[in-house]
Amino acid sequence: MTKLIIDSADLLFAVEENNDMAESYIDRQSGEVLRISLYEEMEEEAELKARIEATPERYLFIPPVSSGEAWQVMEDFIETVGNEKFAARLTRAIHGRGAFRAFKDALCDQPDERERWFRFKDEQNLKELRDWLKAEGIETTLHVKR
């Protein structure tokens, strides 16, 4: 098993922001999280793309969080909300049209719960990422760069 130190903030950003505009990879040698814009290719990104294509075994594509996974994290969070009225409001938000926007809008009215949501979401995503990395043969220490 390969041991790497990976910046958790970079990894969280990558998993949440991978889409049809950008994709991210982990360098299996350095642990660096690399991001490539698919919309606007700069010279640096073209060089990175070429490196990845030349040695694909060195780079691990970071899959984005699916909408189903993101929805499940919202549902799991709601189960931790102590205020029953607010929990019911969040439940209605995720079962209606525009669930993600409605959930975020509801959290704006409760700043403490909003902050708790961000911590909860990051913890859940990091747990999933650790499991995924382990399955990919990578043992990691996640940290935040200062």
N, C-alpha and C positions, 0 to 999 in steps of 0.2 A: 504494500500500500504506500502510495506517495504521500508525504507530509508537506503541507503548504500553509503559509500564513496568507489569508485573504482579507482584504478590507471589507467589513460587513456592510458599510454604507454604500460602497461601490456595487457590491453584489445585490443588495436590495434594490438599488436604483436600476440595475440591469434587468433583474427579473420582472420588475414592475413596468419598465419602459420599453422592453423589447416589443416591437410591433412591425407593421409594414414599412415603417420609416427608418428603423435602426435594428441592429442585432448586436449581441454582446457575446464575448468568449472569455474563458479563463485560460491563461497561459499555464499549462501543466508544469512548467519548469519554475516560473517565478511566482505564480499565484496572482499576478496582475490581472485585473478585469479590464478587457479591451472593448471598446465600443466603435461600431462602424455605422455611419449614416448611410442609408440606402437611397436617400433622396438627393442629397447634395454631396457628391464625392469630391473630396479635397485630395491633394497630392499625398498627404500623410495617410489618409484612409486607403488610397489606392495601393500604397506600399504595404500597409497592414494586410489588406485583402490578398495581395500577392504572397506575403509570408504565410498566411493561413493556408492558401491553396497549395503552396510548395511543401509545407509540413503539417498536414491536417491532424496528424496524430498528436501534435504538441498542443493543439487548441481544442478546448471543449466548449461547444455551443451551449449557451445558457438559455434554456427554454423559458418562455414567458409564462406568467401565471395565467391560467385560463379563466374565463369569466365564471365558470362553474366553481372553480377553486376559490376565487375571490368572493363569490356570493356565499360560499360555505363559511368562510372566515367571518363575514358579517353576521351570519346566523349564529355562529359560535360566540361571537362577542355579545350579541343580544342576551344570550343566556347568562352572562356575567353582570348585566345591568341590574342594580339593586332597586331602582325606582320602577315599579311596575307600570306606571302610566307612560313613562318615557320608553320603556322596553316595548310596550304595545305600539307606541308610535313608530319605533324603528322597525318593528315586525310588519306593520302596514306598509312602511316605505319600501321594504325589500320585496314585497309581494305585488307591488303595483307596477305600473308602467314607469320606465326610467328609474329603476330600483337603485342604481349606484348614485345617481345625482340626488334622488330623494333622501337616501341614507346620509349622504354628506351634508345636505341642507339641514336635516334634522339635527345633526351633530353640532352645527354652527350655533344653535340655541343653547347648547350645554358645553361650555368651554372645557370644563374638567373632564367630562366624558369624551370630548373630542380628543384631548391629549391622551387619555387612557386608551382610546381606540387606536391611535397611531402606535403606541407602545405595544398593544396587543397584536395588531396586524404585523408589525415588524418581528415580534417574537415568534408568531406562528409561521411566517415566511422563512425565518432563519432556521427554525426546526425542520421544515420541509427541505430547505436547501442543504442542511447538514446530512439528512437522510439520503438525499439525491447524490451528493458528493461522495458519500461513503459507498453507495451502490456503483459509482463510477471509479472506485478505487482510490479515492482521495480522502485522506484524513486531514482535517483542517482545524486551525485555530483561527477563529474569526475575530477581528479587532477593528476598531475605528481609527483611521489615521488622524493625527492631530496636526 
